[in-house]
């Protein structure tokens, strides 16, 4: 069987697709160069050529996931906290972005801030103004930053945090926890009493 050489950007995307699938299905530990190469029928060297190793692959995977999240949030036309929470939670929890970002941060990688959530801040702030909530844009940005921090860390530490405040017996489902966060955001952002 003759191997077909793909253009570099197509090869990178194919490798990232395989890495993303492993991340979703098996978590960060499943994203390893050798198994991905085996999955794709390519050599380890091909992955190293495109990403310079696992660290580079993980960084590229985080950037790609971040771009997707940014586009998903940018497409939100109505500032509905349930939709916002669901889209962010899906990326951080269901797709493994939280674990990936935390691992890279712990490994010393720092991204210079991409303004990933700035369009969402503007959409939510405009909705607040339409509802008669008069606050500075910075207030809206801080609320979205709080939501981002909450949803990014919830998949990793949520259970421990809930237990630390005595909620061990009331183990909420993902859906129940996300609904509670959405309602808290609704009150924070759109309550007349501020």
N, C-alpha and C positions, 0 to 999 in steps of 0.2 A: 504494500500500500504506500503510495506516494503522499508525503505531507504537502499540504497546500499552505503556502506562506501568505498570511493576511497583511494588509497594510498596517503600519504600527498603531494607528488609532483604533482600528477594528480589533486588533489583537489585544490591546489594553482593555477595551470595553468587554471583550469576551472573558478575559481573566477577572475583571472586576465583577462581572455577572456571576461567575462561579464563586468568587469570594463572598459576595453578597448572599448568595444562596446558602453557603455554609454558615455564615453569620446568623442568618434567620433560623436555620434548622438546628445548629449545634452550639451557638454562642461563639464568643471570641476564641476559645481554645480550638475550635474546629477550623479556624482560618489559618492554615499553615501552607507553606509553599509546596511541599512535596505532595500532599493529598490533592491540592488544587491542580497541580501539574498532571497528576494521574487522572483526575476527573476529565481533564481536557485533552488528554493524550499528547501532551507536550513535555518538554524537559523542564527541570527546575531552572536551568540556565535561561530559558526563554522568559520566565517570570522575573528572574534577577535582571535580565537585560532591560525589561520595561519598567521595573519598580525598584531596583537595587536591593531587593530582599523584602522580608516580611514587614518591616517598619514602613518602608516606602509604599508597599501595597496597602497597609492599614491607613496610612495618611491619605492616599488617593481615594480609598473607600469612604473615609470620613468626609472628604471634600465633596465627593459625588453625592453622598447622602444629604449633606448640608445644602447643596444646590437644589436637590429635589424638594427638601423641606421648605426652602425659601420660596420656590415656585408654587408649591402647594398652598402656602400661607398667603402669597401674593394674590392668588386666585380667589381668595375669600372676599366677597363683595359686601356681605352683611356681617357685622361684628357680633356674631353669635358665639358666646363663650363655649357652648357645647361643641360646635364645629371646630373651633380653635383648639380646644383641649383634645378632642379626638384626633385631629391631624398631628398635633405635636406628640401625643402619647403613642400614636401608631409608629411614628418614626423612632422615638426614644426607646420604647418598650418592645413593641412587636417586631421591629426591624433591627433591634440591637444597637442602635446609635448611641444610647447612653453608656453602655459597657465599652464600646469602642472609643468614644470620646474620653471617658475616664481613664482607660488604659493608656492612651496616647499622652494625656496630660501627665499621668504619673510617670511615664517614661521620659518626660522632659520636653515633649513637643509642645510648641506654642504657636498658635495661628494668630495673626495680627488683627483679628476682628474684622468681619466682613460685612457688618451691617445686615446680617441675615434676617433680622426681625424688624428692621426699620419700616418697611412697607406695611407690616401688620400694625405697628405702633400708629402710623398715620391713619390707617383705616379705622382702628378702634377709637382714636382720638376724635376723628370726624363724627363717628357715631355718638360719642359722648356729648359732643357739642350739639348735635341734632336733638338729643334727649334733654338738653338743658343743663347738663353737668358742665360747669365752668371751672376748669382746672388748667394748669400749665401742661404743655406737652411732656415735660419731664415727669410729671405725675403718672401719665399714661405709660411712658417708657419704663418707669420703675415697676409699675404693675405687671407689664409684660415680662420684664426681667425676672420678677418673682415667679410668675407662671413658668417661665423657661427653666429656672432653677428647680422649681418643684417637680416638674415633669421629667427633667433630665436626671434627677437623683432618685425619684420614686421607684423605678424598676430595680435599682441597686440597693437602696436602704429603706424603702417604704415599710416593709414588714417590721424591721427593727425600730424604726421611728414610732410606728403605731404602738408597738409593745412598750416603748419607753414612756408613753403617756397613759399606759394602762388599758389599751384597746386590744389586748391579746385575744380575748374571747370573742370579740366582735370582728373577727377577721373578714374585712369587706372584700368582695370580689373586685376585679379590675374595673368592671363597669360601674359598680357602686362608688368606688373611690374616684373614678373620673367624673361621675355625675356630681359628687360632692365638690370637687375642685371647680367644676364649671359653675355651679351655683355660687360658690364663694367668689369667683371672678365676677359673676353677674352683679352680686351685691357690692363688691369693691369698685367696679367700674361704673355702674349705672344707678347706684342708690342716690336718692336726692339728699339724704343725710350724710354729709361728709364733714 
